Amino acid sequence: SRFLQWRTILSATAMAMPLMTTTSLTDLTTDEELVIEDIEEDIILQQCHLLLNQSLRVDHEYRLSVEFMGLIGKAGVGLYRDSYEEEGVKHEILMTHFQPNHARMMFPCFDEPHYKAQFLLRVARQHFPTVISNMPPVSALSHPDLQDDNQTWVEFEE
């Protein structure tokens, strides 16, 4: 059937679903943008299905661009908030836990063990004076899109 033949499946949860208006799929071999007819959410399987107007070709390379809004959780998976106390002062921190398949809690992705995806992490920091990643920072800049002058974008190496 057309549904089974013309779809791409991403792992995602309700916390990090793609936005239909800004998700695009480009055939890099032909420089053609494919039409994404719909994005369907499967809450039980934690997947979203991109329904395409045509099949993907095995010998072509594609770029999938996904814009999304995600939430900061409290459950110790994906991106979550935690705290610790030092010398009587409570410090709040944001942490990530992506293993074995928790990356989908933060962003839509191909979240399976046999895929080793690269991604660019950019954090808008306001109240957190320090942002740490397992990759080194490459920039920390004020950004005109941020509504608060105290916010800074910190970008880490891919």
C-alpha positions as CSV (number, residue, x, y, z in Angstrom):
1,S,0.0,0.0,0.0
2,R,1.0,3.6,-0.5
3,F,1.2,4.3,3.2
4,L,3.7,1.5,3.9
5,Q,5.8,2.3,0.8
6,W,6.1,6.1,1.1
7,R,6.9,6.9,4.7
8,T,9.9,7.6,6.8
9,I,9.8,6.8,10.5
10,L,11.4,8.9,13.2
11,S,11.5,8.1,16.9
12,A,9.7,10.8,18.9
13,T,7.5,11.3,21.9
14,A,4.8,13.7,22.6
15,M,7.5,15.8,24.3
16,A,9.4,16.3,21.0
17,M,7.1,16.1,18.0
18,P,8.2,17.7,14.7
19,L,6.3,20.8,13.5
20,M,4.6,20.1,10.1
21,T,5.2,23.6,8.8
22,T,9.0,23.5,9.1
23,T,9.9,19.9,8.5
24,S,11.5,19.3,5.1
25,L,13.1,16.5,3.1
26,T,15.5,17.2,0.3
27,D,16.9,14.8,-2.2
28,L,20.6,15.9,-2.3
29,T,21.3,14.0,-5.4
30,T,18.7,15.9,-7.5
31,D,18.4,19.0,-5.2
32,E,14.6,18.4,-5.2
33,E,12.5,19.0,-2.1
34,L,10.1,16.1,-1.5
35,V,6.5,16.8,-0.4
36,I,5.7,15.7,3.1
37,E,1.9,15.2,2.9
38,D,1.4,14.5,6.6
39,I,3.1,13.7,9.9
40,E,1.3,11.0,12.0
41,E,2.1,10.4,15.6
42,D,2.1,6.8,17.1
43,I,2.2,7.4,20.9
44,I,2.4,3.7,21.7
45,L,5.5,3.0,19.6
46,Q,6.9,6.5,20.2
47,Q,7.3,7.2,16.5
48,C,6.2,9.8,14.0
49,H,5.6,8.8,10.4
50,L,6.4,11.2,7.6
51,L,4.0,10.4,4.8
52,L,5.7,11.3,1.5
53,N,4.3,11.9,-2.0
54,Q,6.9,9.5,-3.5
55,S,9.3,6.7,-2.5
56,L,12.8,7.3,-1.5
57,R,15.5,6.0,-3.8
58,V,18.2,3.6,-2.4
59,D,21.0,5.2,-4.4
60,H,20.2,8.8,-3.3
61,E,21.3,10.9,-0.3
62,Y,18.7,12.9,1.6
63,R,18.6,15.6,4.2
64,L,15.8,15.7,6.7
65,S,15.4,19.1,8.5
66,V,13.2,19.0,11.5
67,E,12.2,22.0,13.6
68,F,10.5,21.2,16.9
69,M,9.7,22.5,20.3
70,G,10.7,20.2,23.2
71,L,10.1,20.1,26.9
72,I,12.5,19.8,29.8
73,G,11.4,16.8,31.8
74,K,11.9,15.6,35.3
75,A,12.1,11.8,34.8
76,G,15.9,11.4,34.4
77,V,15.7,10.7,30.6
78,G,16.1,12.9,27.6
79,L,16.7,16.5,28.7
80,Y,15.8,16.9,32.3
81,R,16.1,19.3,35.2
82,D,17.9,18.2,38.4
83,S,19.5,19.9,41.4
84,Y,22.2,19.5,43.9
85,E,23.2,21.2,47.1
86,E,26.7,22.5,47.8
87,E,27.6,24.3,51.0
88,G,23.9,24.9,51.8
89,V,23.2,26.5,48.4
90,K,20.9,24.7,46.0
91,H,22.1,24.6,42.3
92,E,19.8,23.7,39.4
93,I,21.2,21.9,36.5
94,L,20.0,20.5,33.1
95,M,21.2,17.1,32.2
96,T,20.8,14.6,29.4
97,H,20.4,10.9,29.4
98,F,20.1,9.4,25.9
99,Q,20.9,5.7,26.5
100,P,19.6,3.2,25.4
101,N,16.8,5.0,23.5
102,H,16.0,8.2,25.3
103,A,17.2,10.8,22.8
104,R,13.7,10.7,21.4
105,M,12.5,12.4,24.6
106,M,14.5,15.5,23.6
107,F,14.2,15.6,19.8
108,P,12.8,13.7,16.9
109,C,15.5,11.3,15.6
110,F,16.4,7.9,14.3
111,D,16.9,6.7,17.9
112,E,18.0,3.1,17.4
113,P,21.3,1.6,18.6
114,H,22.6,0.9,15.0
115,Y,22.4,4.6,14.1
116,K,25.0,6.9,15.5
117,A,23.6,10.3,14.7
118,Q,25.5,13.6,14.9
119,F,23.7,16.7,16.1
120,L,24.5,20.3,16.9
121,L,23.6,21.4,20.4
122,R,22.7,25.0,20.9
123,V,21.4,26.1,24.3
124,A,19.8,29.4,25.2
125,R,21.1,30.1,28.7
126,Q,19.6,32.6,31.0
127,H,19.7,31.6,34.7
128,F,22.4,29.0,34.3
129,P,25.8,30.6,34.5
130,T,27.6,27.5,33.2
131,V,26.6,25.2,30.3
132,I,28.6,22.0,29.9
133,S,28.4,19.3,27.2
134,N,30.6,16.3,26.3
135,M,31.8,18.4,23.3
136,P,33.6,21.7,23.6
137,P,31.8,25.0,23.2
138,V,32.5,26.8,19.9
139,S,30.6,30.1,20.6
140,A,28.6,32.0,23.2
141,L,26.8,34.9,21.7
142,S,23.9,37.2,22.5
143,H,21.1,36.6,20.0
144,P,18.6,39.2,18.7
145,D,15.8,36.6,18.6
146,L,16.0,36.1,22.4
147,Q,13.6,38.3,24.2
148,D,15.7,38.7,27.3
149,D,19.1,40.6,27.2
150,N,20.4,38.2,29.8
151,Q,20.1,35.2,27.5
152,T,23.0,33.8,25.5
153,W,23.2,31.1,22.9
154,V,25.9,28.6,23.7
155,E,26.8,26.4,20.8
156,F,28.8,23.2,21.1
157,E,31.0,21.4,18.6
158,E,29.1,18.7,16.5
